[in-house]
């Protein structure tokens, strides 16, 4: 049974339990006789971003969903399965919920972190010209796409000041003309009044090295754009091992 089921985190506290659930400094300590949770929270609040190990970050997040269980074994099993802190936080919510010892509440406690981080990063790139805030764009794309298990293709449409008009998901699967139609990409730009665009897609394999198909479709779109006054600034490939800019590689 998942540890965040009502059996564990929604049952009423009986009279026999009320004694040990006294508070110390405003913190409930009956569920944590060793003070482990309190120590984790204190380290987080006073020690900065590097105060906790990756599994402890997961553990502390899980504590918010399951207040009465030792979350350390579950946190370690998640790190082991998904490979890293980022892998856990960016895993598919349904996959997380189905992991032994998890459930919907625990999955939500982890997934909300990536949702918040993605929105924060998205807001940052919306506030300034994309070209002049390139690292913020890469951070946003990495959070949102690096750990996906399917390949997705997106087009970022920009105005004359290189401000983002639309972040458009145009297809899933291998990047070829079956998934991405050059004329449709440029037609969309004209409909939006966009003067430039940036293509983005991810490699679930983990390597960001562009394929021949990546290069060919990019140049087809760039050529179509040149004829109609739409500039293809770049095509960025995102993966767990980093990212590659086709423009920086001289491939556009």
N, C-alpha and C positions, 0 to 999 in steps of 0.2 A: 504493500500500500504506500502511495507517495507520502513523504514526510510532511508535506504541507496540507494534508487532508484534514477535515474537521476533527478527526480523532486526535490530532496533535495540537492544532493551533486555534481551535474554536470551542473547545469544551469549557464549561464554566469552572471557576475555581471553587473548590469545596471549602467548608469551614476548616477541615484538617490542614488544608494547604495554606490558609491565610497567614498563619504564624510565620513560616519561613519567608513569605513574600514581602517582608518589610523592605523599606527603602533606605538607602544610605546615600546621602547627598543628592537626593532626588532621583536616584537610579534604582530600579527594581533589581534585587540581587538574589531572590529565592531560586531563580532558574539557573543561576550561575555561581554555585558555591565557591568555585576556585577564583572568581573574579576575572576570568579570562576575557569575557566580552567587554567588561569595563576597561580592561587594560588595552584591548584593541582599539576601542573608541578613543581613549586618551592618546594613544600613539598617533592615531589618525589626525586628531585635532591639534596636537602640539608638535608633531614631528615632521609635518610637511608631506609632499607627494611621494617621497621615497621611504617613508617610515614603515610601510607594510610590504611584505612579500606578495607576489601575485596571488597565491592561494589564500592569503589572508584578506585581500581585497574581495575575492569571491565569497569567502566565509562571512565577512561583515555584511555584504549585500544580502546573503541568504538569511542572515539573522533577522532582517527586517520582515521577512515573510514567515519564518518559522521560529518563534521565540523560545521554544522549549527543548530544542534538540542540539546536540553537538554537531556543528556544521563542518568541522574541519575535514573529516573523511570524505564527505560529499564534495567539498571544494577541491580537494586533491584529485578525486576521481574525474572531475570535470576538466581540470587542467591536463590530466593524463590523456583523456579522450580527445580533447580539442586542440591540444598542443601548446596553448599559450593563453594568457589573459585575454588578448584580443580575440583569439579563436573562440573562447567561451562567450564573450559578450556579443560577438557578431554571429553566433550560431543561429540557425533557424529556430524560432520560438517553439514550434511543434516538436522539433528534435530535442530541445532542452527539456520540455515538459515530459517527454517520454523516457528520459534518462532515469535509471534506477535511483530512487530516493527523491526525485524531483516531482513536479506537478505544475499546475498552471500558475499558482501564486509565486512559486520560486522562480519559474521561467520569466514571469513578468518583472520580478525584482531585478533580474539581470538584464533583460531586454530594454528596460526603460533607460538604462545608462547609455546605450548606443543611440536610442531615440533622442535623448537630450543632447548628446555630443554632436550628433548629425545636425540637429536644428541650430545649435550654437555656431557650428562651422559654416552652415549654409547662410546664416544671417551675416556672418563676417564677410563672406565673398559678395553678398548683395549690397554691401555698404560702400564698396570702392571698385574702381575699374579692375576687371579680372586680371588683365595683363600686369598691372602694377602690384597685385597681391597674389602672385603665383603660388607661393608656399601655402597660403591659406586655402587656395583651391586644391592643391595636392593633398593637404590634410583632410579636407572635406571628402574628396573622392576616395581616399584611403580608408577613412572611417566607414564610408558607405558601401564600398565595393570590394575591398581587398580580400575579404574572406567569403565572398559569395561562392556557392557551389555550382552555379550556372553562369554562363557567359551572357552579359548584358551590354547593349550598345546604347549610348546616350549622346545627344548633341546639345551643347550649350550655345544658345543663340545670343549674340551680343549686338548692342546698338553702336552708333558712331563713336560713342565715348567709351566703348568696350565695357559697358555695364551689362550685367546679365538680364536678358529679357525672359528667357525660358530655359529651364533644364528639362529636356524632353527625352523620355525613354522611347527609343524607336524600334527596339527589337531584342529578342533573346535568341541565343544559339550562335553558331559560328558566324564570323563577320564576313559575309559575302553578299552578292547582290540579291540573293534570296531573302536576306534579313534586312539589308540596308540598300535602298534604291537611291542612287545619286540624284536623280531628277526630283524625287520626293523630298529629299533633304533640302535642296536648293529652293524648291517651290515653297516649302514651309518657311524658309528664311525670308523670302519675298513677301509672303503673306503677313509675317510678323513685322516687316520693316527692318529686319536685321541686316547689318552691313558686314558681319563676320560671324564665324562660328568656331567652336572647338569640339572635335570628336573625342569621345572617351569610351573605352571598353575595358573589361577585366579579363584576366586569364585565371580560371580556377586551378590550373596546374601549379600555380605558385610563381612561375617565371614570367617576368614582364617583357621578355624578348619578342619583338613584333614578328609576325609571320609574313610570308610573301602575300597572302591574301589581305592582311592588314594594310600593307604598303600599297597594293594595287587599288583597293577600294578608296583609300585616302586620296590618291592622285586622281582617280576618276571624279571624285567629288570636288577636289580643288580645281580641276580643269573646267568642270561645269560651272563652278562658282566664278571663275575668272571671266567667263563669257557674259555673266549677268551681274557683275559687280559685287559679288559676295566673297570675302576673303576667308580662306581656311587657315586660321592661325596655327593650329596644331592638331595632332592626334595623340592622345596620351593613353598608354596602356598601363593599367593598375593591376598589381598582384601582391601576394603576401611578401614576396622578396623585394618589393620596391616598385618603381615606376620607370617608364621609358617615354621620352618625348621624341616623336618622329621628327619634329622640327629641329631639335637639338642634334639629332643624328644625321641631319642633312638629307632626310628621306622624303621631304616634301619640296 
